[in-house]
Amino acid sequence: MHEQSLFASVPVHQHHELLQQLAGLTAMQPRHCLERRLIFKAYRKPGMAGRIGASQDLQQGDLQRLNKMLNGNMYYTQVVGPVSESDFGSTAPIDRDTQMAGMDDSKPYDSSSPSYDYERQPWKLEFRDIPEAGTRSAVTSRLMSSATLPRGDVVEAMNAWGYHFITEYVVEGDMFVLNDIAIFLHRVLHYPGGDESSLPRRQLPALKDMTLFEKSGSYVLQAFIIVQDGSNQETMKTASQHLFGLREQLKSAVLLEQADRLSLDTRAK
Amino acid sequence: MPITGVYFIPSNPNASTALQVITERLRAAFPNEELTPIGRWGLEQKLLRDTQGLLPSSNSNKKPSNPRYMQFLSLTHYPAHGFIYTSEPEKPIPAPNQNQNQGARGPVNAIAPDHSSTPPMVMTTIPPSSYGTLFQHFTYACQPFWNHRFTLAVPNGIVYEVGDFRVRLGDVRQTFPTARVRGTVVEIEWRGPSVVEAIPVDREDGSFDVGAGGGCDVDVEVAGIDLASSAIEESDIDAEYAATASLIREFWGRLGVEAREAILIPNVGREVKDRLRRWKKAGSGADTKVDRTGFGERAEDDPDPWSGADVARQFMEVLRFNR
């Protein structure tokens, strides 16, 4: 699958107005979304790549192919899970079997309060390649994949698959759909208190305690089309034309443009 | 999740497989059973190995130690999900902060005695729509550490019902990198009464679906077992697995065919015990209901994401050819 997108920066004072413009344009109410995003990095044992030894039991061609693979690119990838506003600042569901005594939650448990259960959190693995270089059309085009993962703790499986957890953040925003274009007006929130945790959080702090990544509070507008068959030049071209059409429609409000390719580099060094 | 055993009979590329022999032996061993196929089944397995382990090591004569595998398996009799079974990394990475988060999954690893030399493996189940996507992801974005070695398929297997057993057999063909015959695989499923089947499947909202047994069609009442959660202990499950394994072995023994066997392999029964633990917890009065309304995209929900994990492990055990 390929994702083609255009981006615009939206200052915070324009946010409300743009939401209404988009609602008018798409003839739909904004769908508010909150997403937890976990960042994972591909892992390889250090100092092993490119070592060539005796090759009795391997064909020369095989060996070359293996070495090429060993020196291939590795990537950061995200694991994304939808959450709701009531998940923030709520307690974990009470659990008499597991030892909760060690956790320093001073709040008394109230059975009517909403709870956030990490063990039932749905997740998706969202991979984005570095945007293609030297494309003739002026849109950001990148290879992508999206796969549903099991609910709950994904770290054990991700570690086994070769990824380790780096950090996490939250995205809040509103989603619109216009024909084949998805429009996502969003911004990034950081957890309060920095990144001491080496594991994803099992409970979420209150939403008002989350800090803005971009201090001015500005939003990013991303308009994107997902093309199932990226090798089909015809559909790729149609998609970018649709994006240019949207750019024209929004021209008086925001400037949609291609993103800097290297700023979207997902390769792990 | 029924208790099963899997047997594999390898064959030479140009010889005929054992399929014919086994079918005849089945007919001969159970003359009172009508041996008519009741259905078809199929399987596909993709095996990946750690790329590094494939390189000859620089100090020769030393075999690469502890190869790591990732196996993708799909079974037509568990259409709701695919299975991914992956070797654990040699040491936990990053050195986990041993805080209270670990406590919750403490007892999980203490299930079956692990006497294999390869690292323990992690089972994951994913919806069918993600199965191909994830495989492509690993072969595209993870080349430095995962290398696709081969794909195997049972394109049209046959299902027989023999007494209290259901038998699935079929020829295993390698379809990648070169097409060749690998052998014959046989799955024997116990369909009689079982404590394991009496443990209800927990639903999405944390409640329990007594007797509905999502994915498997053995009715608890028909099985004649109606137990409270307090009446079943984990040791009962171990005993049940051991007892059923001997029934399956006896069944296979009557056929007199030599084969590679996978029944009581490491981690078998793990999901059943997890389910029992959750059921006990729900029964003990803790409120496990979670308000999840207002949650959109639910098209891919799987009523019982862990069904078939045991038989998947068994298939992957016998089909994990070292290459």
Interface residues (C-beta under 8 A of the other chain):
Chain A: R31 A42 Y43 R44 K45 M48 A49 R51 I52 G53 A54 S55 Q56 D57 L58 L63 L66 N67 M69 L70 N71 G72 N73 M74 Y75 T77 P82 S84 S86 P93 I94 D95 R96 D97 T98 Q99 G102 M103 S111 P114 S115 D117 R120 L125 F127 D129 L143 S145 S146 A147 T148 L149 P150 R151 D153 E156 A157 N159 A160 W161 G162 H164 F165 S197 S198 L199 R202
Chain B: T51 Q52 L54 L55 P56 S57 S58 N59 S60 M70 I84 T86 S87 E88 P89 P92 I93 P94 A95 P96 N97 N99 Q100 N101 G103 A104 R105 M121 V122 T124 T125 I126 P127 S129 S130 T133 L134 Q136 H137 F138 Y140 A141 C142 Q143 P144 F145 W146 N147 E204 G206 R277 K280 K281 S284 G285 A286 D287 T288 V290 D291 R292 G294 F295 G296 E297 E300 P305
